[in-house]
Amino acid sequence: MKLALSSILGDLIQENRVHLNEVSKNTGIPKSTLFGWRYGAKPQNFEQLKRLAEYFNVEVHFLLYGANEKRGER
């Protein structure tokens, strides 16, 4: 199964009208890591994925695979 993180992250950033700098600041995830994920790098740190999911109020599985598992509106 192909990871959807790159496109899902792009969609969430656009939908929530935030920038990678803001996401980085609020999650503690380095901007370089977020940038890498945004452009196709595979995640290596599950804790960072959990923080990103919490920030956008989605499930980790949704970030990775695009499953319809949103928890609600942010």
Predicted model as a PDB file, atoms N, CA, C, CB and O in Angstrom, pLDDT in the B-factor column:
MODEL        1                                                                  
ATOM      1  N   MET A   1       0.852  -1.178   0.000  1.00 51.00           N  
ATOM      2  CA  MET A   1       0.000   0.000   0.000  1.00 51.00           C  
ATOM      3  C   MET A   1       0.900   1.244   0.000  1.00 51.00           C  
ATOM      4  CB  MET A   1      -0.970  -0.004   1.235  1.00 51.00           C  
ATOM      5  O   MET A   1       1.810   1.349   0.822  1.00 51.00           O  
ATOM      6  N   LYS A   2       0.655   2.158  -0.892  1.00 60.00           N  
ATOM      7  CA  LYS A   2       1.443   3.376  -1.017  1.00 60.00           C  
ATOM      8  C   LYS A   2       1.048   4.397   0.049  1.00 60.00           C  
ATOM      9  CB  LYS A   2       1.274   3.976  -2.414  1.00 60.00           C  
ATOM     10  O   LYS A   2      -0.135   4.609   0.317  1.00 60.00           O  
ATOM     11  N   LEU A   3       2.052   5.022   0.648  1.00 72.00           N  
ATOM     12  CA  LEU A   3       1.775   6.052   1.646  1.00 72.00           C  
ATOM     13  C   LEU A   3       1.209   7.291   0.967  1.00 72.00           C  
ATOM     14  CB  LEU A   3       3.053   6.407   2.439  1.00 72.00           C  
ATOM     15  O   LEU A   3       1.659   7.696  -0.104  1.00 72.00           O  
ATOM     16  N   ALA A   4       0.219   7.877   1.611  1.00 88.00           N  
ATOM     17  CA  ALA A   4      -0.436   9.069   1.072  1.00 88.00           C  
ATOM     18  C   ALA A   4      -0.003  10.328   1.813  1.00 88.00           C  
ATOM     19  CB  ALA A   4      -1.952   8.919   1.147  1.00 88.00           C  
ATOM     20  O   ALA A   4      -0.544  11.407   1.569  1.00 88.00           O  
ATOM     21  N   LEU A   5       0.973  10.200   2.719  1.00 93.00           N  
ATOM     22  CA  LEU A   5       1.339  11.312   3.588  1.00 93.00           C  
ATOM     23  C   LEU A   5       1.630  12.598   2.828  1.00 93.00           C  
ATOM     24  CB  LEU A   5       2.534  10.939   4.406  1.00 93.00           C  
ATOM     25  O   LEU A   5       1.190  13.670   3.244  1.00 93.00           O  
ATOM     26  N   SER A   6       2.348  12.513   1.744  1.00 92.00           N  
ATOM     27  CA  SER A   6       2.719  13.706   0.987  1.00 92.00           C  
ATOM     28  C   SER A   6       1.484  14.505   0.551  1.00 92.00           C  
ATOM     29  CB  SER A   6       3.548  13.313  -0.239  1.00 92.00           C  
ATOM     30  O   SER A   6       1.397  15.706   0.807  1.00 92.00           O  
ATOM     31  N   SER A   7       0.557  13.850  -0.090  1.00 93.00           N  
ATOM     32  CA  SER A   7      -0.627  14.570  -0.573  1.00 93.00           C  
ATOM     33  C   SER A   7      -1.584  14.925   0.557  1.00 93.00           C  
ATOM     34  CB  SER A   7      -1.355  13.737  -1.615  1.00 93.00           C  
ATOM     35  O   SER A   7      -2.195  15.994   0.536  1.00 93.00           O  
ATOM     36  N   ILE A   8      -1.722  14.043   1.541  1.00 94.00           N  
ATOM     37  CA  ILE A   8      -2.603  14.330   2.681  1.00 94.00           C  
ATOM     38  C   ILE A   8      -2.080  15.535   3.452  1.00 94.00           C  
ATOM     39  CB  ILE A   8      -2.715  13.097   3.618  1.00 94.00           C  
ATOM     40  O   ILE A   8      -2.853  16.425   3.808  1.00 94.00           O  
ATOM     41  N   LEU A   9      -0.776  15.573   3.713  1.00 95.00           N  
ATOM     42  CA  LEU A   9      -0.192  16.704   4.429  1.00 95.00           C  
ATOM     43  C   LEU A   9      -0.394  17.994   3.644  1.00 95.00           C  
ATOM     44  CB  LEU A   9       1.303  16.467   4.688  1.00 95.00           C  
ATOM     45  O   LEU A   9      -0.723  19.029   4.224  1.00 95.00           O  
ATOM     46  N   GLY A  10      -0.201  17.939   2.348  1.00 94.00           N  
ATOM     47  CA  GLY A  10      -0.438  19.119   1.517  1.00 94.00           C  
ATOM     48  C   GLY A  10      -1.874  19.596   1.608  1.00 94.00           C  
ATOM     49  O   GLY A  10      -2.136  20.793   1.727  1.00 94.00           O  
ATOM     50  N   ASP A  11      -2.808  18.648   1.551  1.00 94.00           N  
ATOM     51  CA  ASP A  11      -4.229  18.997   1.653  1.00 94.00           C  
ATOM     52  C   ASP A  11      -4.561  19.612   3.014  1.00 94.00           C  
ATOM     53  CB  ASP A  11      -5.097  17.755   1.416  1.00 94.00           C  
ATOM     54  O   ASP A  11      -5.281  20.607   3.092  1.00 94.00           O  
ATOM     55  N   LEU A  12      -4.033  19.016   4.083  1.00 96.00           N  
ATOM     56  CA  LEU A  12      -4.314  19.534   5.429  1.00 96.00           C  
ATOM     57  C   LEU A  12      -3.743  20.926   5.630  1.00 96.00           C  
ATOM     58  CB  LEU A  12      -3.751  18.595   6.485  1.00 96.00           C  
ATOM     59  O   LEU A  12      -4.376  21.779   6.252  1.00 96.00           O  
ATOM     60  N   ILE A  13      -2.557  21.155   5.110  1.00 96.00           N  
ATOM     61  CA  ILE A  13      -1.942  22.480   5.207  1.00 96.00           C  
ATOM     62  C   ILE A  13      -2.792  23.512   4.482  1.00 96.00           C  
ATOM     63  CB  ILE A  13      -0.515  22.463   4.629  1.00 96.00           C  
ATOM     64  O   ILE A  13      -3.026  24.610   4.986  1.00 96.00           O  
ATOM     65  N   GLN A  14      -3.247  23.143   3.294  1.00 96.00           N  
ATOM     66  CA  GLN A  14      -4.074  24.056   2.509  1.00 96.00           C  
ATOM     67  C   GLN A  14      -5.443  24.279   3.170  1.00 96.00           C  
ATOM     68  CB  GLN A  14      -4.258  23.510   1.084  1.00 96.00           C  
ATOM     69  O   GLN A  14      -5.894  25.418   3.298  1.00 96.00           O  
ATOM     70  N   GLU A  15      -6.095  23.198   3.585  1.00 96.00           N  
ATOM     71  CA  GLU A  15      -7.420  23.304   4.206  1.00 96.00           C  
ATOM     72  C   GLU A  15      -7.400  24.148   5.481  1.00 96.00           C  
ATOM     73  CB  GLU A  15      -7.956  21.917   4.523  1.00 96.00           C  
ATOM     74  O   GLU A  15      -8.338  24.895   5.757  1.00 96.00           O  
ATOM     75  N   ASN A  16      -6.320  24.019   6.253  1.00 97.00           N  
ATOM     76  CA  ASN A  16      -6.220  24.726   7.532  1.00 97.00           C  
ATOM     77  C   ASN A  16      -5.515  26.063   7.412  1.00 97.00           C  
ATOM     78  CB  ASN A  16      -5.499  23.873   8.535  1.00 97.00           C  
ATOM     79  O   ASN A  16      -5.359  26.785   8.397  1.00 97.00           O  
ATOM     80  N   ARG A  17      -5.091  26.388   6.203  1.00 97.00           N  
ATOM     81  CA  ARG A  17      -4.433  27.668   5.913  1.00 97.00           C  
ATOM     82  C   ARG A  17      -3.282  27.950   6.877  1.00 97.00           C  
ATOM     83  CB  ARG A  17      -5.448  28.807   5.978  1.00 97.00           C  
ATOM     84  O   ARG A  17      -3.209  29.006   7.506  1.00 97.00           O  
ATOM     85  N   VAL A  18      -2.387  26.967   6.969  1.00 97.00           N  
ATOM     86  CA  VAL A  18      -1.193  27.105   7.802  1.00 97.00           C  
ATOM     87  C   VAL A  18       0.038  26.888   6.926  1.00 97.00           C  
ATOM     88  CB  VAL A  18      -1.215  26.094   9.000  1.00 97.00           C  
ATOM     89  O   VAL A  18      -0.059  26.380   5.809  1.00 97.00           O  
ATOM     90  N   HIS A  19       1.181  27.276   7.447  1.00 95.00           N  
ATOM     91  CA  HIS A  19       2.449  27.074   6.748  1.00 95.00           C  
ATOM     92  C   HIS A  19       3.263  26.045   7.520  1.00 95.00           C  
ATOM     93  CB  HIS A  19       3.239  28.417   6.599  1.00 95.00           C  
ATOM     94  O   HIS A  19       3.025  25.810   8.704  1.00 95.00           O  
ATOM     95  N   LEU A  20       4.220  25.438   6.838  1.00 93.00           N  
ATOM     96  CA  LEU A  20       5.068  24.443   7.494  1.00 93.00           C  
ATOM     97  C   LEU A  20       5.754  25.030   8.728  1.00 93.00           C  
ATOM     98  CB  LEU A  20       6.118  23.909   6.512  1.00 93.00           C  
ATOM     99  O   LEU A  20       5.935  24.330   9.724  1.00 93.00           O  
ATOM    100  N   ASN A  21       6.134  26.298   8.670  1.00 95.00           N  
ATOM    101  CA  ASN A  21       6.766  26.939   9.830  1.00 95.00           C  
ATOM    102  C   ASN A  21       5.848  26.895  11.049  1.00 95.00           C  
ATOM    103  CB  ASN A  21       7.137  28.397   9.504  1.00 95.00           C  
ATOM    104  O   ASN A  21       6.290  26.600  12.159  1.00 95.00           O  
ATOM    105  N   GLU A  22       4.577  27.188  10.831  1.00 97.00           N  
ATOM    106  CA  GLU A  22       3.608  27.194  11.922  1.00 97.00           C  
ATOM    107  C   GLU A  22       3.381  25.782  12.459  1.00 97.00           C  
ATOM    108  CB  GLU A  22       2.280  27.802  11.452  1.00 97.00           C  
ATOM    109  O   GLU A  22       3.321  25.576  13.672  1.00 97.00           O  
ATOM    110  N   VAL A  23       3.257  24.818  11.559  1.00 97.00           N  
ATOM    111  CA  VAL A  23       3.069  23.423  11.976  1.00 97.00           C  
ATOM    112  C   VAL A  23       4.280  22.968  12.790  1.00 97.00           C  
ATOM    113  CB  VAL A  23       2.858  22.492  10.736  1.00 97.00           C  
ATOM    114  O   VAL A  23       4.133  22.330  13.833  1.00 97.00           O  
ATOM    115  N   SER A  24       5.466  23.298  12.311  1.00 97.00           N  
ATOM    116  CA  SER A  24       6.695  22.940  13.002  1.00 97.00           C  
ATOM    117  C   SER A  24       6.735  23.540  14.406  1.00 97.00           C  
ATOM    118  CB  SER A  24       7.907  23.403  12.196  1.00 97.00           C  
ATOM    119  O   SER A  24       7.042  22.851  15.379  1.00 97.00           O  
ATOM    120  N   LYS A  25       6.426  24.812  14.496  1.00 98.00           N  
ATOM    121  CA  LYS A  25       6.453  25.506  15.784  1.00 98.00           C  
ATOM    122  C   LYS A  25       5.463  24.893  16.769  1.00 98.00           C  
ATOM    123  CB  LYS A  25       6.144  26.990  15.593  1.00 98.00           C  
ATOM    124  O   LYS A  25       5.774  24.741  17.950  1.00 98.00           O  
ATOM    125  N   ASN A  26       4.283  24.544  16.291  1.00 97.00           N  
ATOM    126  CA  ASN A  26       3.225  24.048  17.172  1.00 97.00           C  
ATOM    127  C   ASN A  26       3.322  22.559  17.491  1.00 97.00           C  
ATOM    128  CB  ASN A  26       1.899  24.323  16.553  1.00 97.00           C  
ATOM    129  O   ASN A  26       2.700  22.095  18.446  1.00 97.00           O  
ATOM    130  N   THR A  27       4.085  21.811  16.715  1.00 97.00           N  
ATOM    131  CA  THR A  27       4.201  20.374  16.946  1.00 97.00           C  
ATOM    132  C   THR A  27       5.577  19.971  17.472  1.00 97.00           C  
ATOM    133  CB  THR A  27       3.910  19.626  15.668  1.00 97.00           C  
ATOM    134  O   THR A  27       5.741  18.886  18.030  1.00 97.00           O  
ATOM    135  N   GLY A  28       6.561  20.848  17.293  1.00 97.00           N  
ATOM    136  CA  GLY A  28       7.921  20.494  17.667  1.00 97.00           C  
ATOM    137  C   GLY A  28       8.611  19.599  16.655  1.00 97.00           C  
ATOM    138  O   GLY A  28       9.710  19.105  16.907  1.00 97.00           O  
ATOM    139  N   ILE A  29       7.978  19.390  15.521  1.00 97.00           N  
ATOM    140  CA  ILE A  29       8.565  18.588  14.450  1.00 97.00           C  
ATOM    141  C   ILE A  29       9.417  19.521  13.595  1.00 97.00           C  
ATOM    142  CB  ILE A  29       7.456  17.868  13.588  1.00 97.00           C  
ATOM    143  O   ILE A  29       8.930  20.551  13.129  1.00 97.00           O  
ATOM    144  N   PRO A  30      10.686  19.168  13.385  1.00 97.00           N  
ATOM    145  CA  PRO A  30      11.543  20.052  12.585  1.00 97.00           C  
ATOM    146  C   PRO A  30      10.945  20.350  11.210  1.00 97.00           C  
ATOM    147  CB  PRO A  30      12.924  19.427  12.418  1.00 97.00           C  
ATOM    148  O   PRO A  30      10.363  19.482  10.560  1.00 97.00           O  
ATOM    149  N   LYS A  31      11.107  21.593  10.795  1.00 96.00           N  
ATOM    150  CA  LYS A  31      10.595  22.010   9.489  1.00 96.00           C  
ATOM    151  C   LYS A  31      11.172  21.129   8.384  1.00 96.00           C  
ATOM    152  CB  LYS A  31      10.930  23.492   9.223  1.00 96.00           C  
ATOM    153  O   LYS A  31      10.469  20.795   7.431  1.00 96.00           O  
ATOM    154  N   SER A  32      12.434  20.755   8.500  1.00 96.00           N  
ATOM    155  CA  SER A  32      13.054  19.916   7.475  1.00 96.00           C  
ATOM    156  C   SER A  32      12.378  18.552   7.381  1.00 96.00           C  
ATOM    157  CB  SER A  32      14.542  19.740   7.766  1.00 96.00           C  
ATOM    158  O   SER A  32      12.273  17.984   6.294  1.00 96.00           O  
ATOM    159  N   THR A  33      11.921  18.026   8.512  1.00 96.00           N  
ATOM    160  CA  THR A  33      11.206  16.745   8.516  1.00 96.00           C  
ATOM    161  C   THR A  33       9.858  16.901   7.824  1.00 96.00           C  
ATOM    162  CB  THR A  33      11.011  16.226   9.963  1.00 96.00           C  
ATOM    163  O   THR A  33       9.490  16.084   6.980  1.00 96.00           O  
ATOM    164  N   LEU A  34       9.127  17.947   8.181  1.00 96.00           N  
ATOM    165  CA  LEU A  34       7.828  18.202   7.553  1.00 96.00           C  
ATOM    166  C   LEU A  34       7.981  18.428   6.056  1.00 96.00           C  
ATOM    167  CB  LEU A  34       7.146  19.414   8.199  1.00 96.00           C  
ATOM    168  O   LEU A  34       7.183  17.928   5.263  1.00 96.00           O  
ATOM    169  N   PHE A  35       9.000  19.177   5.672  1.00 95.00           N  
ATOM    170  CA  PHE A  35       9.261  19.440   4.261  1.00 95.00           C  
ATOM    171  C   PHE A  35       9.530  18.122   3.538  1.00 95.00           C  
ATOM    172  CB  PHE A  35      10.458  20.412   4.093  1.00 95.00           C  
ATOM    173  O   PHE A  35       9.011  17.889   2.446  1.00 95.00           O  
ATOM    174  N   GLY A  36      10.331  17.278   4.142  1.00 95.00           N  
ATOM    175  CA  GLY A  36      10.614  15.973   3.546  1.00 95.00           C  
ATOM    176  C   GLY A  36       9.355  15.148   3.369  1.00 95.00           C  
ATOM    177  O   GLY A  36       9.140  14.561   2.308  1.00 95.00           O  
ATOM    178  N   TRP A  37       8.519  15.098   4.401  1.00 94.00           N  
ATOM    179  CA  TRP A  37       7.260  14.350   4.302  1.00 94.00           C  
ATOM    180  C   TRP A  37       6.379  14.933   3.218  1.00 94.00           C  
ATOM    181  CB  TRP A  37       6.516  14.354   5.644  1.00 94.00           C  
ATOM    182  O   TRP A  37       5.745  14.201   2.459  1.00 94.00           O  
ATOM    183  N   ARG A  38       6.343  16.253   3.151  1.00 91.00           N  
ATOM    184  CA  ARG A  38       5.492  16.933   2.163  1.00 91.00           C  
ATOM    185  C   ARG A  38       5.900  16.574   0.740  1.00 91.00           C  
ATOM    186  CB  ARG A  38       5.558  18.455   2.354  1.00 91.00           C  
ATOM    187  O   ARG A  38       5.073  16.564  -0.172  1.00 91.00           O  
ATOM    188  N   TYR A  39       7.188  16.278   0.563  1.00 90.00           N  
ATOM    189  CA  TYR A  39       7.677  15.990  -0.782  1.00 90.00           C  
ATOM    190  C   TYR A  39       8.130  14.551  -0.960  1.00 90.00           C  
ATOM    191  CB  TYR A  39       8.809  16.909  -1.115  1.00 90.00           C  
ATOM    192  O   TYR A  39       8.979  14.264  -1.805  1.00 90.00           O  
ATOM    193  N   GLY A  40       7.566  13.640  -0.165  1.00 88.00           N  
ATOM    194  CA  GLY A  40       7.705  12.220  -0.446  1.00 88.00           C  
ATOM    195  C   GLY A  40       8.583  11.376   0.453  1.00 88.00           C  
ATOM    196  O   GLY A  40       8.635  10.160   0.268  1.00 88.00           O  
ATOM    197  N   ALA A  41       9.280  11.962   1.424  1.00 91.00           N  
ATOM    198  CA  ALA A  41      10.102  11.154   2.325  1.00 91.00           C  
ATOM    199  C   ALA A  41       9.204  10.310   3.227  1.00 91.00           C  
ATOM    200  CB  ALA A  41      11.036  12.054   3.177  1.00 91.00           C  
ATOM    201  O   ALA A  41       8.124  10.744   3.629  1.00 91.00           O  
ATOM    202  N   LYS A  42       9.661   9.116   3.533  1.00 91.00           N  
ATOM    203  CA  LYS A  42       8.910   8.234   4.417  1.00 91.00           C  
ATOM    204  C   LYS A  42       9.194   8.604   5.867  1.00 91.00           C  
ATOM    205  CB  LYS A  42       9.266   6.753   4.151  1.00 91.00           C  
ATOM    206  O   LYS A  42      10.342   8.862   6.229  1.00 91.00           O  
ATOM    207  N   PRO A  43       8.162   8.630   6.693  1.00 92.00           N  
ATOM    208  CA  PRO A  43       8.354   8.973   8.105  1.00 92.00           C  
ATOM    209  C   PRO A  43       9.144   7.888   8.826  1.00 92.00           C  
ATOM    210  CB  PRO A  43       7.000   9.185   8.797  1.00 92.00           C  
ATOM    211  O   PRO A  43       8.972   6.699   8.558  1.00 92.00           O  
ATOM    212  N   GLN A  44      10.008   8.307   9.742  1.00 92.00           N  
ATOM    213  CA  GLN A  44      10.824   7.388  10.522  1.00 92.00           C  
ATOM    214  C   GLN A  44      10.484   7.429  12.013  1.00 92.00           C  
ATOM    215  CB  GLN A  44      12.288   7.707  10.322  1.00 92.00           C  
ATOM    216  O   GLN A  44      10.942   6.578  12.775  1.00 92.00           O  
ATOM    217  N   ASN A  45       9.693   8.403  12.429  1.00 94.00           N  
ATOM    218  CA  ASN A  45       9.445   8.624  13.845  1.00 94.00           C  
ATOM    219  C   ASN A  45       7.939   8.637  14.110  1.00 94.00           C  
ATOM    220  CB  ASN A  45      10.096   9.947  14.315  1.00 94.00           C  
ATOM    221  O   ASN A  45       7.243   9.585  13.745  1.00 94.00           O  
ATOM    222  N   PHE A  46       7.448   7.574  14.748  1.00 95.00           N  
ATOM    223  CA  PHE A  46       6.015   7.457  14.992  1.00 95.00           C  
ATOM    224  C   PHE A  46       5.500   8.536  15.936  1.00 95.00           C  
ATOM    225  CB  PHE A  46       5.698   6.092  15.555  1.00 95.00           C  
ATOM    226  O   PHE A  46       4.374   9.010  15.780  1.00 95.00           O  
ATOM    227  N   GLU A  47       6.312   8.925  16.909  1.00 97.00           N  
ATOM    228  CA  GLU A  47       5.885   9.972  17.848  1.00 97.00           C  
ATOM    229  C   GLU A  47       5.609  11.282  17.108  1.00 97.00           C  
ATOM    230  CB  GLU A  47       6.959  10.194  18.940  1.00 97.00           C  
ATOM    231  O   GLU A  47       4.659  11.993  17.435  1.00 97.00           O  
ATOM    232  N   GLN A  48       6.430  11.597  16.122  1.00 97.00           N  
ATOM    233  CA  GLN A  48       6.206  12.809  15.328  1.00 97.00           C  
ATOM    234  C   GLN A  48       4.914  12.681  14.531  1.00 97.00           C  
ATOM    235  CB  GLN A  48       7.400  13.072  14.379  1.00 97.00           C  
ATOM    236  O   GLN A  48       4.159  13.647  14.421  1.00 97.00           O  
ATOM    237  N   LEU A  49       4.653  11.515  13.980  1.00 96.00           N  
ATOM    238  CA  LEU A  49       3.397  11.303  13.250  1.00 96.00           C  
ATOM    239  C   LEU A  49       2.196  11.479  14.168  1.00 96.00           C  
ATOM    240  CB  LEU A  49       3.371   9.905  12.615  1.00 96.00           C  
ATOM    241  O   LEU A  49       1.186  12.059  13.771  1.00 96.00           O  
ATOM    242  N   LYS A  50       2.305  10.978  15.395  1.00 97.00           N  
ATOM    243  CA  LYS A  50       1.208  11.143  16.352  1.00 97.00           C  
ATOM    244  C   LYS A  50       0.969  12.614  16.661  1.00 97.00           C  
ATOM    245  CB  LYS A  50       1.505  10.377  17.646  1.00 97.00           C  
ATOM    246  O   LYS A  50      -0.180  13.051  16.735  1.00 97.00           O  
ATOM    247  N   ARG A  51       2.047  13.389  16.843  1.00 98.00           N  
ATOM    248  CA  ARG A  51       1.884  14.821  17.113  1.00 98.00           C  
ATOM    249  C   ARG A  51       1.253  15.532  15.920  1.00 98.00           C  
ATOM    250  CB  ARG A  51       3.240  15.461  17.452  1.00 98.00           C  
ATOM    251  O   ARG A  51       0.408  16.411  16.093  1.00 98.00           O  
ATOM    252  N   LEU A  52       1.660  15.156  14.715  1.00 97.00           N  
ATOM    253  CA  LEU A  52       1.086  15.768  13.520  1.00 97.00           C  
ATOM    254  C   LEU A  52      -0.396  15.430  13.408  1.00 97.00           C  
ATOM    255  CB  LEU A  52       1.835  15.303  12.260  1.00 97.00           C  
ATOM    256  O   LEU A  52      -1.209  16.297  13.085  1.00 97.00           O  
ATOM    257  N   ALA A  53      -0.749  14.179  13.671  1.00 97.00           N  
ATOM    258  CA  ALA A  53      -2.157  13.762  13.629  1.00 97.00           C  
ATOM    259  C   ALA A  53      -2.979  14.529  14.661  1.00 97.00           C  
ATOM    260  CB  ALA A  53      -2.281  12.243  13.877  1.00 97.00           C  
ATOM    261  O   ALA A  53      -4.087  14.977  14.366  1.00 97.00           O  
ATOM    262  N   GLU A  54      -2.443  14.680  15.860  1.00 98.00           N  
ATOM    263  CA  GLU A  54      -3.155  15.437  16.900  1.00 98.00           C  
ATOM    264  C   GLU A  54      -3.331  16.893  16.489  1.00 98.00           C  
ATOM    265  CB  GLU A  54      -2.400  15.358  18.239  1.00 98.00           C  
ATOM    266  O   GLU A  54      -4.391  17.479  16.706  1.00 98.00           O  
ATOM    267  N   TYR A  55      -2.298  17.472  15.899  1.00 98.00           N  
ATOM    268  CA  TYR A  55      -2.365  18.870  15.475  1.00 98.00           C  
ATOM    269  C   TYR A  55      -3.496  19.083  14.470  1.00 98.00           C  
ATOM    270  CB  TYR A  55      -1.025  19.309  14.864  1.00 98.00           C  
ATOM    271  O   TYR A  55      -4.243  20.057  14.563  1.00 98.00           O  
ATOM    272  N   PHE A  56      -3.618  18.165  13.509  1.00 97.00           N  
ATOM    273  CA  PHE A  56      -4.643  18.307  12.478  1.00 97.00           C  
ATOM    274  C   PHE A  56      -5.943  17.593  12.831  1.00 97.00           C  
ATOM    275  CB  PHE A  56      -4.122  17.783  11.167  1.00 97.00           C  
ATOM    276  O   PHE A  56      -6.891  17.597  12.046  1.00 97.00           O  
ATOM    277  N   ASN A  57      -5.985  16.977  14.017  1.00 96.00           N  
ATOM    278  CA  ASN A  57      -7.192  16.287  14.479  1.00 96.00           C  
ATOM    279  C   ASN A  57      -7.635  15.171  13.525  1.00 96.00           C  
ATOM    280  CB  ASN A  57      -8.323  17.290  14.650  1.00 96.00           C  
ATOM    281  O   ASN A  57      -8.802  15.066  13.149  1.00 96.00           O  
ATOM    282  N   VAL A  58      -6.661  14.351  13.153  1.00 95.00           N  
ATOM    283  CA  VAL A  58      -6.921  13.184  12.306  1.00 95.00           C  
ATOM    284  C   VAL A  58      -6.207  11.988  12.928  1.00 95.00           C  
ATOM    285  CB  VAL A  58      -6.441  13.426  10.821  1.00 95.00           C  
ATOM    286  O   VAL A  58      -5.408  12.142  13.851  1.00 95.00           O  
ATOM    287  N   GLU A  59      -6.501  10.809  12.420  1.00 94.00           N  
ATOM    288  CA  GLU A  59      -5.827   9.595  12.864  1.00 94.00           C  
ATOM    289  C   GLU A  59      -4.518   9.431  12.103  1.00 94.00           C  
ATOM    290  CB  GLU A  59      -6.732   8.356  12.666  1.00 94.00           C  
ATOM    291  O   GLU A  59      -4.402   9.890  10.966  1.00 94.00           O  
ATOM    292  N   VAL A  60      -3.537   8.784  12.716  1.00 94.00           N  
ATOM    293  CA  VAL A  60      -2.262   8.513  12.048  1.00 94.00           C  
ATOM    294  C   VAL A  60      -2.508   7.706  10.767  1.00 94.00           C  
ATOM    295  CB  VAL A  60      -1.292   7.748  12.999  1.00 94.00           C  
ATOM    296  O   VAL A  60      -1.884   7.956   9.736  1.00 94.00           O  
ATOM    297  N   HIS A  61      -3.408   6.753  10.847  1.00 92.00           N  
ATOM    298  CA  HIS A  61      -3.721   5.923   9.674  1.00 92.00           C  
ATOM    299  C   HIS A  61      -4.203   6.788   8.506  1.00 92.00           C  
ATOM    300  CB  HIS A  61      -4.793   4.868  10.029  1.00 92.00           C  
ATOM    301  O   HIS A  61      -3.877   6.520   7.350  1.00 92.00           O  
ATOM    302  N   PHE A  62      -4.979   7.821   8.818  1.00 93.00           N  
ATOM    303  CA  PHE A  62      -5.435   8.740   7.778  1.00 93.00           C  
ATOM    304  C   PHE A  62      -4.257   9.465   7.141  1.00 93.00           C  
ATOM    305  CB  PHE A  62      -6.430   9.752   8.355  1.00 93.00           C  
ATOM    306  O   PHE A  62      -4.210   9.613   5.920  1.00 93.00           O  
ATOM    307  N   LEU A  63      -3.296   9.922   7.962  1.00 93.00           N  
ATOM    308  CA  LEU A  63      -2.118  10.607   7.421  1.00 93.00           C  
ATOM    309  C   LEU A  63      -1.350   9.709   6.461  1.00 93.00           C  
ATOM    310  CB  LEU A  63      -1.198  11.064   8.555  1.00 93.00           C  
ATOM    311  O   LEU A  63      -0.882  10.157   5.414  1.00 93.00           O  
ATOM    312  N   LEU A  64      -1.229   8.458   6.823  1.00 90.00           N  
ATOM    313  CA  LEU A  64      -0.407   7.543   6.027  1.00 90.00           C  
ATOM    314  C   LEU A  64      -1.108   6.980   4.804  1.00 90.00           C  
ATOM    315  CB  LEU A  64       0.048   6.416   6.880  1.00 90.00           C  
ATOM    316  O   LEU A  64      -0.488   6.806   3.755  1.00 90.00           O  
ATOM    317  N   TYR A  65      -2.400   6.694   4.932  1.00 89.00           N  
ATOM    318  CA  TYR A  65      -3.080   5.960   3.868  1.00 89.00           C  
ATOM    319  C   TYR A  65      -4.317   6.647   3.306  1.00 89.00           C  
ATOM    320  CB  TYR A  65      -3.464   4.628   4.369  1.00 89.00           C  
ATOM    321  O   TYR A  65      -4.914   6.152   2.351  1.00 89.00           O  
ATOM    322  N   GLY A  66      -4.706   7.766   3.877  1.00 86.00           N  
ATOM    323  CA  GLY A  66      -5.861   8.486   3.357  1.00 86.00           C  
ATOM    324  C   GLY A  66      -7.184   7.863   3.720  1.00 86.00           C  
ATOM    325  O   GLY A  66      -8.204   8.168   3.102  1.00 86.00           O  
ATOM    326  N   ALA A  67      -7.186   6.984   4.724  1.00 69.00           N  
ATOM    327  CA  ALA A  67      -8.434   6.362   5.156  1.00 69.00           C  
ATOM    328  C   ALA A  67      -9.379   7.439   5.666  1.00 69.00           C  
ATOM    329  CB  ALA A  67      -8.176   5.293   6.253  1.00 69.00           C  
ATOM    330  O   ALA A  67      -8.942   8.478   6.161  1.00 69.00           O  
ATOM    331  N   ASN A  68     -10.645   7.191   5.545  1.00 58.00           N  
ATOM    332  CA  ASN A  68     -11.643   8.167   6.000  1.00 58.00           C  
ATOM    333  C   ASN A  68     -11.818   8.077   7.502  1.00 58.00           C  
ATOM    334  CB  ASN A  68     -12.993   7.942   5.296  1.00 58.00           C  
ATOM    335  O   ASN A  68     -12.827   7.571   7.993  1.00 58.00           O  
ATOM    336  N   GLU A  69     -10.819   8.577   8.233  1.00 45.00           N  
ATOM    337  CA  GLU A  69     -10.852   8.472   9.684  1.00 45.00           C  
ATOM    338  C   GLU A  69     -10.644   9.812  10.367  1.00 45.00           C  
ATOM    339  CB  GLU A  69      -9.808   7.499  10.151  1.00 45.00           C  
ATOM    340  O   GLU A  69     -10.049   9.859  11.444  1.00 45.00           O  
ATOM    341  N   LYS A  70     -11.108  10.883   9.786  1.00 51.00           N  
ATOM    342  CA  LYS A  70     -10.998  12.180  10.454  1.00 51.00           C  
ATOM    343  C   LYS A  70     -11.776  12.133  11.756  1.00 51.00           C  
ATOM    344  CB  LYS A  70     -11.517  13.328   9.544  1.00 51.00           C  
ATOM    345  O   LYS A  70     -12.844  11.526  11.830  1.00 51.00           O  
ATOM    346  N   ARG A  71     -11.235  12.775  12.781  1.00 52.00           N  
ATOM    347  CA  ARG A  71     -11.892  12.803  14.071  1.00 52.00           C  
ATOM    348  C   ARG A  71     -12.923  13.920  14.181  1.00 52.00           C  
ATOM    349  CB  ARG A  71     -10.871  12.949  15.155  1.00 52.00           C  
ATOM    350  O   ARG A  71     -13.813  13.857  15.029  1.00 52.00           O  
ATOM    351  N   GLY A  72     -12.817  14.912  13.356  1.00 50.00           N  
ATOM    352  CA  GLY A  72     -13.750  16.032  13.443  1.00 50.00           C  
ATOM    353  C   GLY A  72     -13.093  17.264  12.895  1.00 50.00           C  
ATOM    354  O   GLY A  72     -11.958  17.220  12.420  1.00 50.00           O  
ATOM    355  N   GLU A  73     -13.787  18.339  12.959  1.00 44.00           N  
ATOM    356  CA  GLU A  73     -13.252  19.602  12.435  1.00 44.00           C  
ATOM    357  C   GLU A  73     -12.286  20.205  13.428  1.00 44.00           C  
ATOM    358  CB  GLU A  73     -14.387  20.599  12.124  1.00 44.00           C  
ATOM    359  O   GLU A  73     -12.472  20.092  14.640  1.00 44.00           O  
ATOM    360  N   ARG A  74     -11.267  20.836  12.917  1.00 43.00           N  
ATOM    361  CA  ARG A  74     -10.266  21.504  13.753  1.00 43.00           C  
ATOM    362  C   ARG A  74     -10.754  22.872  14.120  1.00 43.00           C  
ATOM    363  CB  ARG A  74      -8.911  21.595  13.042  1.00 43.00           C  
ATOM    364  O   ARG A  74     -10.060  23.606  14.823  1.00 43.00           O  
TER     365      ARG A  74                                                      
ENDMDL                                                                          
END                                                                             
